[in-house]
Each structure stands twice: as structure tokens, then as C-alpha cells.
Amino acid sequence: MKTIRTLFLVVVSCACGESIAADRALKDSPRTVVDFNFDWQFGLQEFADSDVLRHDSRSQPALVNDRQGIDWTPVTLPHDWSIRESYRQENTAASTGFLPGGIGWYRKTFSLPESDRGRSIRIEFDGVYYKSDVWINEHHLGFRPSGYSSFSYDLTPHLRFGSKPNRITVRVDHSAYVDSRWYTGSGIYRNVRLVKTSPVNVPQWGVQITTPQVTSSFADIHVTTEVVGEEEAVDPASIAGDENDGIEVETRVIDANGVITESVQAEMKDGLYESQLRVLNPSRWSVDSPNLSSLITTIRQNGIVVDRVETQFGIRTFEFDADKGFSLNGVPMKIKGVNLHHDAGALGAAVPKSVWEYRVGKLKSIGVNAIRMSHNPHSVELMDVCDQMGMLVMDEFFDEWDRPKVKSLRYIGDQGAKDLNEARGYSECFERWAERDLKDLIRRDFNHPSVIMWSIGNEIEWTFPAYSKAFAMLNPDAVESKTIPVFDPSIVKPVFDQVSGGDDPLAKIAKQLSAWVKEVDTSRPVTCGSVRPSLAAVSGYLDAVDVAGFNYRAECYDAAHETYPEMKIIGSENWGAYSEWKNVLDRDFVSGMFAWTGFAYLGEAGPWPRKGLNLSFFDYAGFKTPRGHFFECLWKDEPKVYMVTTPSAESEYSFSQEDGWQFEMQMRDPPFWGALRKWEWYRVNEHWDYQPDQDIIVQVYTNCDEAELFLNNKSLGKQALADFPDDHVIKWLVPYAAGELTVKGYAENGVHAGVHSRHER
């Protein structure tokens, strides 16, 4: 025993020494990353450009000199100018939350020491909304139309050093203020960095890590590294004369326990450096134990370290199965997900990491284990938080492809912005930019263990009329979301071919997008959010993806599985209702669901003055809604009861001795979009304060087997949750009396579970 203890201490001592050495090595890296968020100036342009600024010619120096009519204000990035403006009805739209767009200019002056001369220097933008142009010292660096893509520019050839200052200028064109169906924000709303390296370096997103084989005893790590600047740095003749000349790439892993693997020399293959490492007894990443490892990549030129980077990753395996659903690290589990837009209420789109930590923590507290990044690339900080806190991610491309979706002008559903010039969106840029934007998203998020699938589109069928026309022909009496549509391909396909002419452009685009994904990443499946799965299954659309995502189509699960038994199915967007979860829970072959939505968000608004939608588990400020309490009872095992009340005259619930409890949904009246009620929670109050003897429906959300209601310490009866199978809500009809209303939960054996909810007047 004494010998074993001594050996253990030696091993720990060595591991700690190596860890300290690794930390020191990273600090000594020739790479410098500068926070570039400070000391900017911002000006909002009050007039539209003429045709002076064109996409094919953007290098005119006059464009980046001081402009007439612009008041410059100091700002710190990230910066969303729209949220800082006042809400208004003129030149705004319901879709984007009644906040203005416009054309914004950013500029920053900075100096570089002479010691930086000869280094490679680039600027990295995590996101600029929308249509950004960037200049350095009056040289045009580039144009990016997408407001969600991350990108970088090489500044090196155009920089000044010593006493000569540099000026970087960014123009942001969000004059199309209703280019989206939700609030987007405007400006440089995500972080900016200046990265200084040796001319020979690892470029942005130049390291890709996969774990092709993982067991409880070992994990194989495969690393692909891109190195740039080699052509200028290495003389082929010198390599032939001296084997120490040239470029060497070395990799090693620091696992989640701080143990460092031996260094491995990468081998060149097809222009990239590849290396294989093995980690023993790996601590795997999971939603409950989000263990993260680090890969240290060192680049040497002629034996001298010229670059060193650290990349976080996680060791894990997952699988989607057509019969058994989803498993993580070999353990079956249901995906309990939410959709999430990229704004944070009053903060707009410029959201700090601490807010994402708070929000993800709130979601995990009620049992959420997955987020769908709807419907666009989200921030790097949120992706990091999902890694660190254990949240699975469906990483999504864009909401529209080459055909625009309709936007709302005054209230959600009015489609009033359909013909507005200000409604021009990403569809204008899709054909030219889709490949680059999609591949950049995958490269950026490749090493995040939280990411388990790539979504290439959301409800794209709405923009291709053949799908809805064929659906109506096949299902003339269908009630949307209630009627099971015809799935038999021998019936469906001839009708779809008749309507589409046998040549569906949606399926062609989907196959191209999926192929682009596979060119970058074959380790994760491709999915989509389909709203016409019976048609998409015959058109070729669902053939293009690995996992079929169904948006609000739970009624199709059984028919799809029976007709296409090899199809892997997930609820990619679902109403936040018990029926949606029950449809998942009762079917092993359905991997899970993503409820709409995790947090309230701006946009999809109206009529004025409503600025957004609170259809969520948490409101704008992070307070748990009744829906959040309800789903916590579904998704968490800890005993919980929660009570809400509604006057009987106002409730969609009704009770009679003959029929028992009934529920009839009351649709919205104009100018509200009537169908919006399907997403809203029914009317409830979180108080006990009414008129004497007024009939009140008391509703209890719980995961206990039974609940007992007390009014002023008098029992009003104990009821079993199993007696309310349709909606999972225990109910009492109670005449109001002032005092204390209490509910207690009981376990299966009748023992008080130690939880209660109390309202008091």
C-alpha cells in the first residue's frame, strides 16, 4: 500500500508540472490577441447613399473620409444602435419589433509599434448586422451581406507602424429595416479582435478536432491543422539540404483532468497537417458533466516556435437511430430542447456572455438540455456557454434561401411588408454567398462538443408554393396540425410531380447545401425544420438530410415512421404544450423536441405597442412563466407543485357533472393574428384575489402522484395526476374566499413530498 501511495504522488506531481509547463508555453506564444472593442466612434447616417457605393467598386477614398451630416459619438463594442433608438411606428415594422434600421458608420484610430512590422495582423468580426463594408487606411477590405456570419480580414499589407496612425472604418447598411421576421439589431453587435501572429500561422478556424473512437478506457483524437504562410517562409532547396528547416506541427492534449498526452508530430496530407492522439480513461462531455479538454497546437519554423494556439473540445459520442431515437455516450436520452432567438430583450442583440450564462443556467434549472439556434448563427459566447454548461445544440443556417419569406408590417401575420423595398433580406444574397456563409458557420463551430447537428433551413417549404398546393389537393379537408396527411408515396409523389412539374428546386438546393456541409464535416448529421414532411419525403428534400426535423407536425410522427422506417425523426419546433411532449415521450423513435421558445424575444410583434412575443419558459427579464413551471414538472425529477388560478367565466377550461373537465381554445380576435393563440399559454393568474364566491378554477402543475388543495387549512380534496391524462393539470372548481390557498404534493406511497405552493390575500 505504501508503494502505491508513493507512485500516486509521483504521477500527480508530474502531471501538475506538465500542466504548469503547458500554461507557461501558451503565455509565451508568439500570437497576440487584442480586445478591439474599445475607442470606436459611431455615426448614424441620416440620408441614403446614391449609387456612389457599389458592390463592384468600393475603394473610393472619399467614402471613408469624414462625412458631412454625421455626428460622431464614442461607443464601446458590441454595439446595437437600433435598441438605443426609440420605439416608433414610422419607418419600422412589427416583424422587427418597431425599432429603426438605417446606415451606420464606425471608425477607430489605432497605432502599432515598429516591433509589429513583419507580423501578420488580421481583424476578426464575430458579427455585423447588416451588409458590412470594411476599410483600413482607405483601402477596401471586403463586403459581407450576412449579419450573422463571423469573418476576418488580413490588414497586413495596408498597415502603418510607429508614429503613423491607422484608421479602420466600417459601414453597416441596415436600411432594409424589415429584412427579417424577428428583431435583428443593427451595427457591430458582436465582439471584434485584432490578432497578431508570425507570417507562418494557424488561420482563423484552422484546427479541426474529431473523436472517431471513444470507449470508457480510451479516446482516439484526430486533428487536422491548416497552416498559412508556408509558401513565403520555406525555401524548397533548404529543405533538401537540412531536415531541420521547414515547418513542423506538434499537437498534444490536456484532458479534462489536467493530464497531458505526449506530443505528436503531424504529417502533411493533401495540404493539411494531420495527427492522431490517444487519451486514456477519458472524462467524456455530457449534459450533466460537461468535461472539456484542450488541444495545444505548436508551429515551428526551422526549429523555432512561430505560433501556438489552444483549442477547447469535448470527448463524446452520440447517435440518432430510426427506432431508438437519440443517445449520448451510448446512453439513450430524450432531447428536451427550446428554440432561442439571439436578442436579450432590453439589451437588444449586443448580448454579453454573462447574460447567456444566466439564461442557459435558467433553462437548465427546469430540465432543458438542448437549444436550437433559431434561425441563424448565434454568438461565439453562447456557443462557449453551451459547451461549458452542458447544453446540446442544433446549429442552424438561415431562415430563407433564394426566395424571401413574408414579413409583417403592423402586426404579426398581416404580411404587409411583402412588397416593400425595405423588406429585402438574405434571399437576395443567397445564390452568391450561401456556400461561404454555411461553410464558415461549420468551420467556426466545428470544435464545439455541444453541437450535435447542422440545420440547413427552417420551414423553407412555405416559400415554394408547390408544397402547399399539392398538400391541399391531397388533403382537401385537412385541419392544420390535427389531420394526419396522406403519406403513401405512391399517392403523394404523382400529385407533387404534377404540381411541381417533376423538377423541384427546393430539393436541389437542399442537396447542394447538405453536400457543402459534408465537405467540411462528416461527423455530424444534417437536419432541417420541415412543415410539409409528407411532401418533402417524396420531393427529395428529406433525402438531403440525415435527421428529419418536423416543425409543428407531431401528428405525422407515426405515419412517417410507418411509411419510412429508416427515417430518423426529431421535433425541430414544437408548441410548448403537454401534448407535444407526450407525443415524444410515448415514441422511442422520436429523438426529442424543441419548444417555441426558451425566452421571450423582440420582433414578430404588433399590433402597436407590443414589441415582441412572450411565448416562452422565461420572460424578457428571466422570470419563470407558468409555462416554464409546467415544463419543469415534466422535465425534472425533483418533486414540485405549482398553482395558478383563473376565473371560471374567463377560462378556456369548463366543468360539468355530465362531461367533466373540457377545454376549448379561444382564438384571437383581429387585429391579432388568430392562429397566434396556438403558441400562447392559456390565461392564468399567479395570485388568489377575486370577488367573494366567484367561481375560480384552481390548476396545479406537478410531477407528484397526488396533490391536495387547502383553503384556510381546510382540505378541498386530494386528486391523482393520473386522472388528468389529457393535459397533465390537476384542477378544482372553488368559490373564492379570502385567506390562504395551499397545495401539497404526495409521492406514490402517500407520503408528503415536502413541496407546496401558496397564494394568500
CORSUL-V337969 format. One record per backbone hydrogen bond with DSSP energy under -0.5 kcal/mol. NH is the residue of the N-H (numbers start at 1). CO is the residue of the C=O. If there is no record, write none. Layout:
nh = [NH,NH]
co = [CO,CO]
This chain:
nh = [5,6,7,8,9,10,11,12,13,14,15,16,17,18,19,20,21,22,23,24,25,26,27,28,29,32,34,34,36,36,40,41,42,43,45,45,53,54,54,57,63,64,65,65,70,71,72,73,75,77,78,79,81,81,84,85,85,88,92,94,95,97,98,99,102,103,104,105,106,107,108,110,116,117,119,120,121,122,123,124,125,126,129,130,131,132,133,134,135,136,137,139,140,141,142,144,151,153,155,155,156,158,159,162,164,165,166,168,169,170,171,172,173,173,174,174,177,178,179,183,187,189,190,193,194,195,195,196,196,197,198,201,201,203,206,208,210,213,215,219,220,221,222,222,223,224,225,226,228,233,234,236,238,239,240,241,242,245,248,250,251,252,254,255,255,258,261,264,266,267,269,272,273,274,274,275,277,279,281,284,285,286,291,291,293,294,295,296,296,297,297,298,298,299,300,301,302,302,304,306,307,309,311,313,316,319,321,325,327,328,329,331,332,333,335,336,337,337,338,339,340,344,347,348,350,351,352,355,356,357,358,359,360,361,362,363,364,365,366,366,367,368,369,370,371,372,373,373,374,374,376,383,384,385,386,387,388,389,390,391,392,393,394,395,395,396,397,412,414,417,418,420,423,424,428,429,430,433,434,437,438,439,440,441,442,443,444,445,446,446,448,449,451,452,453,454,455,456,456,458,459,462,463,464,465,467,468,469,470,471,472,473,474,475,478,480,482,483,485,491,492,493,495,496,497,498,499,500,501,502,503,505,508,509,510,511,512,513,514,515,516,517,518,519,520,520,521,525,527,528,529,530,530,535,536,537,538,539,540,542,544,544,545,546,547,548,549,549,550,551,551,552,552,556,557,560,561,562,563,564,567,569,570,571,572,572,573,574,576,577,580,581,582,583,584,585,586,587,588,590,591,591,593,594,595,596,597,598,600,601,603,604,605,606,607,610,613,615,617,617,618,619,622,625,629,630,631,632,633,634,635,636,642,644,645,646,648,650,651,651,654,656,660,662,664,667,668,672,674,676,677,678,679,680,685,693,694,696,697,698,698,699,699,700,701,702,703,704,705,706,707,708,709,710,711,712,712,714,715,716,719,721,722,723,724,728,730,732,734,734,736,741,741,742,742,743,744,745,746,747,750,753,757,759,761]
co = [1,2,3,4,5,6,7,8,9,10,11,12,13,14,15,16,17,18,19,20,21,22,23,24,26,196,32,194,34,192,75,107,73,105,43,103,50,52,57,54,60,61,61,62,67,69,70,42,40,37,188,188,79,186,80,81,82,98,89,409,408,94,93,96,174,45,172,43,170,41,168,166,113,114,116,197,119,195,153,193,151,191,187,128,145,144,171,142,169,139,167,136,138,134,134,132,125,123,121,153,121,155,156,112,161,163,110,108,135,106,133,104,130,131,102,172,175,422,176,602,129,187,127,124,34,122,193,32,194,120,306,199,228,201,203,224,222,220,218,279,213,277,210,220,275,208,273,206,201,229,230,234,235,235,236,237,238,242,300,298,264,296,294,253,259,255,253,251,249,274,272,269,225,267,272,223,221,219,217,282,315,289,284,289,313,254,311,252,294,295,309,250,296,307,248,304,246,300,301,299,299,297,295,293,314,327,325,321,319,331,317,328,330,326,591,334,335,593,370,595,372,348,344,345,347,349,350,352,352,353,354,355,356,357,358,359,360,361,362,363,364,363,336,336,392,338,371,394,340,372,373,379,380,381,382,383,384,385,386,386,369,450,371,393,453,394,455,605,411,407,415,417,420,421,425,426,426,429,430,433,434,435,436,437,438,439,440,441,442,443,445,447,448,393,393,525,395,454,527,398,529,459,460,461,463,464,464,465,466,467,468,469,470,471,475,478,479,479,483,488,488,489,491,492,493,494,495,496,497,497,500,503,504,505,506,507,508,509,510,511,512,513,514,515,516,517,517,452,454,547,457,528,549,532,532,533,535,535,536,536,540,541,542,526,526,568,528,547,570,530,549,550,573,553,554,556,557,558,559,560,564,589,548,592,550,570,550,594,596,575,577,577,578,579,580,581,582,584,586,587,569,589,335,571,337,574,595,339,618,613,611,95,94,610,410,607,601,613,597,598,598,623,619,617,625,626,627,628,629,630,631,632,701,699,685,697,695,647,647,648,662,660,656,654,652,665,674,669,672,673,674,675,676,676,645,736,691,734,646,696,732,644,697,730,642,700,640,640,746,746,719,744,717,742,714,710,740,711,713,709,707,705,705,720,721,724,700,698,696,732,694,739,759,710,740,757,708,755,706,751,747,745,743,741,739]
